[in-house]
Amino acid sequence: MRRADRLFQIIQYVRGHRVTTAAELARALEVSERTVYRDIRDLVLSGVPIEGEAGVGYVLRKGFDLPPLMFTRDEVEALVLGTRVVSSWADSELGHAAESALGRIAAALPDDLRDRVLESRLFAPGFHVPPEVVKRLGLLREAAEERRKASVLYRDVNDACSDRIVRPLALSFFGSTWMLTAWCELRHDFRNFRLDRMESLQVTEQRFQDEAGKTWADFVRLMEAETKPRRWQE
């Protein structure tokens, strides 16, 4: 990590805690306490209102803030990669939104960081995501947001087809395909459905409300509490 990035991280860390010790900063930044003491001293000398002392802890005086678009080089790389992943693997609406957001961020960055956006060598080719999957992703993303049930003709792992009415809860990408986590009204249980196995998909006008035992939070709790594998995927 460049020293400039480390100084920025120190300010961010101290700002996010009531009192921060040098030992905590050293662990968070993976440097020695001696380095932290030196960095704190230099920040104070440059006008950053950090108060405290060695052995007690440090606080950042209220009212101090950094420019709203100050990023480290690695944070810029993360933004670029995230944008390219969304542009390549998500639906077109999300892709355009991600590119627009990155463009607005880049326009407000200092020259050296703006160059980082343009010169990044992190890519996320999306040629392996079929167009029909991308289309279903957009429909199901909207259905989950609007709490609308979906009617799906689904082909399972054994090539058997069945009609399902599902409550879309979340969408996840596993590196080869998108997966829908939903409450399945046929199985009366949670199920994960691969979007590339959907023979047809229609978002209905029927809305659903969160019910105890049928929400995304309930699914996560069940996953975390599992002691033996359950059959979640169809």
C-alpha positions as CSV (number, residue, x, y, z in Angstrom):
1,M,0.0,0.0,0.0
2,R,1.3,3.4,-0.9
3,R,1.9,5.7,2.0
4,A,-0.6,8.2,0.7
5,D,-3.3,5.5,0.6
6,R,-2.3,4.4,4.1
7,L,-2.7,8.0,5.5
8,F,-6.1,8.1,3.9
9,Q,-7.1,4.8,5.5
10,I,-6.0,6.1,8.9
11,I,-8.2,9.1,8.6
12,Q,-11.2,6.9,7.5
13,Y,-10.6,4.4,10.3
14,V,-10.2,7.0,13.1
15,R,-13.3,8.9,11.8
16,G,-15.4,5.7,12.0
17,H,-14.5,4.9,15.7
18,R,-15.0,6.8,18.9
19,V,-11.5,6.1,20.1
20,T,-8.8,4.3,18.1
21,T,-5.5,2.9,19.5
22,A,-2.3,2.6,17.6
23,A,-2.5,-1.1,18.1
24,E,-5.9,-1.3,16.4
25,L,-4.6,0.8,13.5
26,A,-1.5,-1.3,13.1
27,R,-3.6,-4.5,12.9
28,A,-6.0,-3.0,10.5
29,L,-3.3,-1.7,8.2
30,E,-0.8,-4.5,8.7
31,V,2.0,-2.2,9.7
32,S,4.0,-1.6,12.9
33,E,2.8,0.6,15.7
34,R,5.9,2.7,15.2
35,T,4.7,3.4,11.6
36,V,1.3,4.4,12.9
37,Y,2.8,6.8,15.4
38,R,4.9,8.4,12.6
39,D,1.9,8.6,10.3
40,I,-0.3,10.2,12.9
41,R,2.3,12.8,13.7
42,D,2.6,13.7,10.0
43,L,-1.2,13.9,9.6
44,V,-1.4,16.3,12.6
45,L,1.5,18.4,11.3
46,S,-0.3,18.7,7.9
47,G,-3.5,20.0,9.6
48,V,-5.6,17.0,10.1
49,P,-7.3,17.5,13.5
50,I,-6.5,14.2,15.1
51,E,-6.4,14.4,18.9
52,G,-5.0,12.0,21.5
53,E,-1.7,10.4,22.4
54,A,0.3,7.2,22.3
55,G,-1.0,4.6,24.8
56,V,-4.4,6.3,25.2
57,G,-6.0,6.5,21.7
58,Y,-6.9,8.9,19.0
59,V,-10.1,10.7,17.9
60,L,-10.9,12.9,14.9
61,R,-12.3,16.3,15.8
62,K,-15.9,16.8,14.6
63,G,-16.4,18.8,11.5
64,F,-13.4,17.5,9.6
65,D,-14.0,15.6,6.4
66,L,-12.3,14.6,3.2
67,P,-13.3,15.5,-0.3
68,P,-16.4,13.3,-1.2
69,L,-14.6,11.5,-4.1
70,M,-11.3,10.7,-2.6
71,F,-10.4,7.1,-3.4
72,T,-7.2,5.0,-3.2
73,R,-5.8,3.4,-6.4
74,D,-7.1,0.0,-5.3
75,E,-10.6,1.4,-4.6
76,V,-10.6,2.8,-8.2
77,E,-9.6,-0.6,-9.6
78,A,-12.4,-2.2,-7.5
79,L,-14.9,0.3,-9.0
80,V,-13.7,-0.4,-12.5
81,L,-13.9,-4.2,-12.1
82,G,-17.3,-4.0,-10.5
83,T,-18.6,-1.9,-13.3
84,R,-17.3,-4.3,-15.9
85,V,-18.7,-7.3,-14.2
86,V,-22.2,-5.6,-14.0
87,S,-21.9,-4.5,-17.6
88,S,-21.0,-7.9,-18.9
89,W,-23.0,-10.2,-16.6
90,A,-26.1,-8.3,-15.7
91,D,-29.1,-7.0,-17.7
92,S,-28.7,-4.0,-19.9
93,E,-30.4,-1.6,-17.6
94,L,-28.1,-2.3,-14.7
95,G,-25.1,-2.3,-17.1
96,H,-25.9,1.1,-18.5
97,A,-26.4,2.4,-14.9
98,A,-23.0,1.1,-13.8
99,E,-21.2,2.6,-16.7
100,S,-23.0,6.0,-16.2
101,A,-22.1,5.9,-12.5
102,L,-18.4,5.2,-13.2
103,G,-18.3,7.9,-15.8
104,R,-19.6,10.5,-13.3
105,I,-17.1,9.3,-10.7
106,A,-14.2,9.4,-13.1
107,A,-15.1,13.0,-14.1
108,A,-14.6,14.2,-10.5
109,L,-11.4,12.3,-9.8
110,P,-7.9,13.8,-9.9
111,D,-6.0,13.3,-13.1
112,D,-3.8,10.4,-11.9
113,L,-6.8,8.4,-10.6
114,R,-8.9,9.2,-13.7
115,D,-6.0,7.7,-15.7
116,R,-6.3,4.6,-13.5
117,V,-9.9,4.2,-14.6
118,L,-9.0,4.4,-18.3
119,E,-5.9,2.2,-18.1
120,S,-7.2,-0.6,-15.8
121,R,-6.4,-4.0,-17.1
122,L,-9.1,-5.8,-15.2
123,F,-11.8,-7.2,-17.5
124,A,-14.9,-9.4,-17.2
125,P,-15.9,-10.9,-20.6
126,G,-19.6,-11.7,-20.7
127,F,-19.8,-13.8,-23.8
128,H,-20.7,-16.9,-21.8
129,V,-24.0,-15.4,-20.5
130,P,-26.8,-16.2,-23.0
131,P,-29.0,-13.3,-24.1
132,E,-32.1,-15.1,-22.9
133,V,-30.6,-15.4,-19.4
134,V,-29.8,-11.7,-19.3
135,K,-33.4,-10.9,-20.3
136,R,-34.8,-13.2,-17.5
137,L,-32.5,-11.5,-15.1
138,G,-33.9,-8.1,-15.8
139,L,-37.5,-9.4,-15.4
140,L,-36.8,-11.3,-12.2
141,R,-34.8,-8.4,-10.7
142,E,-37.9,-6.2,-11.2
143,A,-40.2,-8.9,-9.9
144,A,-38.1,-9.2,-6.7
145,E,-38.1,-5.4,-6.2
146,E,-41.8,-5.1,-6.8
147,R,-42.8,-8.2,-4.8
148,R,-44.5,-9.8,-7.8
149,K,-44.9,-13.6,-8.2
150,A,-43.5,-15.2,-11.3
151,S,-44.8,-18.1,-13.3
152,V,-42.0,-20.4,-14.5
153,L,-41.9,-23.5,-16.7
154,Y,-38.7,-25.1,-15.3
155,R,-36.6,-28.0,-16.5
156,D,-34.8,-29.6,-13.6
157,V,-31.5,-31.5,-13.4
158,N,-33.3,-34.7,-14.7
159,D,-34.8,-32.8,-17.7
160,A,-38.3,-33.0,-16.2
161,C,-40.4,-29.9,-16.7
162,S,-42.9,-28.5,-14.2
163,D,-44.9,-25.3,-13.8
164,R,-44.0,-23.3,-10.8
165,I,-45.3,-20.2,-9.1
166,V,-42.5,-18.6,-7.2
167,R,-41.8,-15.6,-5.0
168,P,-38.5,-14.1,-6.3
169,L,-36.3,-13.2,-3.3
170,A,-32.7,-12.8,-4.6
171,L,-30.5,-13.3,-7.6
172,S,-26.9,-14.6,-7.5
173,F,-24.2,-15.2,-10.0
174,F,-22.0,-18.3,-9.6
175,G,-19.4,-17.7,-12.4
176,S,-21.3,-19.8,-15.0
177,T,-25.0,-18.9,-14.6
178,W,-27.4,-16.8,-12.7
179,M,-29.5,-18.4,-10.0
180,L,-32.8,-17.3,-8.6
181,T,-33.6,-18.0,-4.9
182,A,-37.3,-18.1,-4.4
183,W,-40.1,-19.4,-2.3
184,C,-41.7,-22.2,-4.4
185,E,-45.4,-22.6,-3.9
186,L,-45.3,-26.1,-5.4
187,R,-42.7,-27.4,-3.0
188,H,-43.8,-25.2,-0.1
189,D,-40.1,-24.5,0.5
190,F,-37.2,-22.5,-0.7
191,R,-35.6,-23.4,-4.0
192,N,-32.7,-22.2,-6.2
193,F,-33.6,-22.1,-9.9
194,R,-31.0,-21.7,-12.7
195,L,-32.1,-19.1,-15.1
196,D,-30.7,-21.1,-18.1
197,R,-33.1,-23.9,-17.3
198,M,-36.2,-21.8,-17.4
199,E,-38.2,-22.7,-20.5
200,S,-40.5,-19.8,-20.1
201,L,-41.0,-17.0,-17.6
202,Q,-43.9,-14.6,-16.9
203,V,-44.0,-12.0,-14.2
204,T,-47.6,-11.9,-12.9
205,E,-49.6,-9.0,-11.5
206,Q,-50.0,-10.9,-8.2
207,R,-48.0,-9.3,-5.4
208,F,-46.8,-11.0,-2.3
209,Q,-46.0,-9.8,1.2
210,D,-43.2,-10.9,3.4
211,E,-44.4,-13.8,5.6
212,A,-42.5,-15.4,8.5
213,G,-40.5,-18.3,7.2
214,K,-40.7,-17.3,3.5
215,T,-38.3,-14.4,3.3
216,W,-34.7,-14.0,2.1
217,A,-33.6,-13.5,5.7
218,D,-35.3,-16.8,6.7
219,F,-33.4,-18.6,3.8
220,V,-30.1,-17.2,5.0
221,R,-30.7,-18.3,8.6
222,L,-31.6,-21.8,7.4
223,M,-28.4,-22.0,5.3
224,E,-26.3,-20.8,8.2
225,A,-27.9,-23.3,10.6
226,E,-27.6,-26.3,8.3
227,T,-25.9,-29.3,9.8
228,K,-26.5,-31.5,6.8
229,P,-27.0,-30.6,3.2
230,R,-30.6,-29.9,2.1
231,R,-31.9,-30.1,-1.5
232,W,-32.3,-26.4,-2.4
233,Q,-31.5,-26.6,-6.1
234,E,-34.1,-27.8,-8.6
